[in-house]
Amino acid sequence: MDGSIKEAESTQTAQRVAAVAVVIVGFKNADDIAGCLTALSASLPSPGFDIFICENGGRPAFEQLLDELLQADGPCAPATDFECSDQFQSATFVDVHRLRLRERPGCDVWIGCASGNLGYAGGINAWLGPLAERDGWKGVWILNPDTEPERGALAALVEHAEATGKAMVGSTILDGDGSRSVRFRGGVHWQKLRARSVAIGLGDRADALHDVQLIEREMDSPSGASMYVTRACIEAIGPMDERYFLFFEDLDWGVRAKQFGLGYASASIVAHKRGTTTGSAKAPGEIPKLTVYLEHRNGIHFVRRHFPWALPLRVAASCLYSLRFLLRNAPGNSLAAIHGMAAGLMGEVGQPSWHRNQAK
């Protein structure tokens, strides 16, 4: 009898998740993820969190990530106390491993090997689905793999959400070059008449004076590099839209959540290397074709969904970007912008077939 009770209690504990679920999507960037987890290891003791990683890069990338995290100087150690990786097995993941943060023994690190390249939204949703069946967590912290949060970043997000009742809260995102230069204060503002998003606070010094309430009024979405989303919000608006595959899915999610309140926790500081996965921080001619293509395809989808009257403006914006690529000696990406725009107008969604074929 006692043994049955203990087994039931052990199973129940294993099915509970800490107060915050940190969700990260990787694609063949084990070094970035190791750096992110090392930074998370130094987080304040409260709130507690567990980490859920979706590796979109296939079995070799999954194995490399495990090796990187489990090195002698890596952030993780094997979880030997209770092996229950099978509780998260599904058709979405072909394998799941459970580790723990070495410097934070109570923190589980779940790593799922995706059955294919699910895209960013698909990678997030691969964990949101099973998490919906688990008790304990009150919010999800979406983090880019190439971020390094400061010690109090998560605590500031949760405190702001709970103090203000905001459904989604963004951080102060700094360029990852040590300059303390702001990339985002909270998130982005959508310029309706120019059919494009702009980063709020871009170029500010981290310690510059700012008006949090004004920023929150301007925000149309937190930055996807660091966004805290309450469980109630996810239950109200649903998961990310996987039709985008990559780019605009976070902005779309934020706009859908705006009716429930968007917040900015200025004390939540997160350094972001920018573009190590997508290549979006490179020179015009070096940006991957997929990045340019999806930016312009998904811009069409986003505008058509939320601001349909502005569709001609978005088409014009893509044409101008195409011309700019051409003038900067990047003819390949000039064509990619036009092809992406056309694909959006024709209704293409998900992973482009040409990219899927290249990956085989």
N, C-alpha and C positions, 0 to 999 in steps of 0.2 A: 504494500500500500504506500509506504513512505517513498519507495523507489519510483512508483508511478507518479506521485505528486511532484517529486523533484524533477522528473523527466518533463512533466507538463509545464512546470515553472520555467525550466531551461528553454523549452521550445517557445513559450510565450515571450520570454526575454529576448530571444533571438529574433522574433518577429517584430519587436518594437524598434523604432528608429529614434535617434537623439532629437533634440528640439529643432535642429536645423539639418536639412539634407543639402550638402554641397554637391552640385552636379557639374561635371566637367566633360566636355567632348574633345577627344584627341584624334589626331590623324598623323601618325608617324612622327610624333614630336615628343619622344620620351624625355629628353633633356628638359624641355619646358615644363612638363608635368611634374617632374622631380623637383624642379625649382619652386613651383607653385605649392607643392605639398610640404616642402621644407619651410616655406614661409607660413603656411597654415599651422605647422607644428608649434609655432611660437605664439599662436593666438591666445587671447585671454581665456582663463578657465571657463567662463560663462559668456554666452550660452554654449552648451555642448553641441557637437555636430558629428555626423558621419559623412563620409565622402563616397560618391558614386561616379565612376568614370566609365564612359563608353568609348572604346577604341574602334574607330571606323576604318583603320588602315589594314585590316586583315590579320590572319594568324601570326605572320612573322612580326608585325608591329606590336601585337599583343604580347608575344613572348619577349620582345625587346623591352617593352615597358615594364614587365614584371622583373626582368633582370636588372634594369636601371634602378627601380625602386627598392630592390632587395640587396643592392650592393652594401658592403660593410659600412660605407659612409652615406648610404641612401636614407631616405626618410621613413622607410617602412620595414616592418618585420613580419614574419608569418604569423597568422592568427592560429595559435595552437590550442586555445582554451576550448573552443567549441566549433567544430568544422560543420558548417551548414551552407556551403556555397550553392547547393542544389535548390535552395528555396527561391533563388532568383533565376533559375534556368527557365528559358522560354524559347519560342521560335525566333525571337529577336536576337538572342545571344546564343552563339554556338558553344561558349564556355564562359564561366564566371569564376573568378578567384577572390577569396577574401583575405585581406591583409589587415594590419593595424599600423597606426602611426607610432614610430619608435619612441618619440618623445611625448606621446599623448596616448598611453595604453588603452584608454577607454574609447578611443575613436576607431571605428571600423572603416576600412577602405575596400570598397567593392569595385572590382574591375571586370567589365563585361566585354567580351570579344564579339562585336556586331557581326551578324550574318552576311553583311555587305556594307557598302558605304551608304549609310542612312542619311547623310547630310547633317547639318547642325541641328535643325529642329527635330529630325528623326532621332538623333542621338540623345537629345534632351528628353524627348517623349519616351524613349526606350526605358528610362528610369522612372519617369513620372507615372507610367502605367502601374508597375508593381508597387511603387511607393503609395499609391492611392489605397492599396489594400493593407497598409501597415499603420499602426498606431504610433503616437508619440511625437511626431514632427509637427511643427506649426508653420513652417515656412521653408522655402527652397532658396538657396543662394546659387545663382547661375554665375559661373566664373569661366572666363577664357583660360585655356591652358597656359598661355604665355603671360599670366599675371602673377604678381607677388604682393599679396595684401599685407599691410602693416598690422601690428599686433592687435589693435583695437578695431579693425575694419568691420568685422562681423558684428561685434557688440554694438557699434554705433548704428548699423543698419537696423538691427532688431529693436533697439531702444527707440529709434525715430519712428519706426512703423507702429510700435505699440503706443507711443506717446501721442501720435497724431492721427492714428487710425488709417494711415495710407496703405494701399493695397500692394503697390510696387515702389521700391525705394532704390535710388541709385547712389553711387559713391563719387568721390573726387578721384578721377582717373588721371594719373600723371604719366608723362612720357617716361619710358623705362631707361632713360639715359642718365639718371641721377641729377637732372637739372632742376627738378621740382617745378617743371613747367606743366600747366594743366592741359590735358587733352579734352576732358569733359568735366563740367560741374553738374553732376547728376545724370545728364543725358543729352537728348537732342530736341531741337525745335523744328517742326516741319513748316517750311515756307511755302504756303499754298500757291502764291502767285508765281513762284519760281519752280514749283514742283520738285523740291529737293529738301533734304535734311541738313541742318547745320549744327555743329557741336556747340553747346552752351559753354561759355567761359574759355574757349580755345585760346591758348597763349598766355592766360593769366599766370601769375606766380601763385603757388599754392597758398601762401599766407596773405594774399591780397584781400581787401575788404569785399564782401559780397552780401547780397540780400537773398536769404534762403527762400523766403516766401515769394519774391519776384521770380526767382528761378523756377520754383514749383509751378507757378502760373504759366511760365513759358514752355515747360516741358511737355512734350508729346510722347516721350518714352524714356525710361532709363537707358543708359548705355548697356548694351549686351555684354560688355566686358566684365561688368559686375552689377547684377541686379538681384535684389531680394524680393521674393514674391510670396505673399502669404498663402496659406493653404486655402483660406476662404476665397481668395481671388481666383486661384486655379480652378476650384470647384465651380465658380461662377462663370468664368469665360472659357474654360477648357484649356487644353494644351496648346503648344505652338503649332502653327500651320505648316505641315510638312511639305506642302506643294511648292514652297519657296526653295527648298533644298539647302540653299546657302545665300545669305544676305537678305535683309528686310524682314526676316521672321521675327527678330526681336522688336523692331519698330512696329510691326503689325500687332504683336502681342501687347506692347505698351499702349498703343492707341485703343485697343479693345478694353484695356484695363483702366483707361483714364477716367471713366465715369465713377470708379471706386476710389480714385485718389492716387496721384503720383507724388512721391516724396524725394527729397534730397538730403542725405545724411552727410554733411560737409566734413565731419570728423572721420568718416570712413575713407581711408586713403589706400588706393590700390595702384601700384605701378604696372604699366602695360607696355610690353615690348613692341606691340603693334605689328600685325601682319606676318608673323613667323609661320603661320599655317597657310594663310591664303595668298601671301605675297603682295598684299595691298599697299605696303609701305615702300615698295620699290620704285625705281624710276619708270616713267611711262612705258618705255619699250620692254621693260623687264617684268611688268605685271602679268601674271598668267592669264591666258586667254579665257579660262573658265571664270576667273574673278570679274573681268570686264563684261563678259557675256551675261553673267547672272545679275550683276548690278543693274544692267539696263533691261534685261528681261523682267526681273522682279520689280523694278521700279514701275513698270507698266501694270503689273498685277496689283501692286499696292495702291496706286492711284485709282485704278479702275474700281477697286473694292471700297476705298474710303472717300475719295474725292473725284468721282467720275467726270465731273464738269472740267477738271483740270487735265484730262487725258491729252489734249493737243499740246498743252504746255510741257508735259513730260516727254512727248515725242520730240518737240523742238529742243528740249534740254539734251536728249540723247544725240541728236544731230550735231549740236554744238560741241558735245564731248568728243564725238567722232572727228570733227574738224580739228579740235585741239590736239588729239592724238596724232593726226596727220601732220600738223604743223610742228609737232615735237618729234618727228621722224619715227613714229611708231605706227606704220600703216597696218600691221597685223591687228593691233588693238583698235584701230579706227574701224576696221571691218567687223571686229568682234562686237563693238558697241552697236553697230547697225543691225547685225544679225541677231543680237540679243533682243533689241527693241522689236524687231520683226517677229521673233519667236513669241514674245510677250503678247503682241497684238493678235497672233494666231492661237493663243491659248495654251502654249506649251507649259507644262508644270513638271516638278520633280527633277530628277537628275537627267540632264540632256542625253539623248541616246548616243550622240557622237562621243561624249565624255565617257559614258559607260563602256562603249566599245573600245576606246583607247586604254581603259583600265584593265581589260581582259588580257 
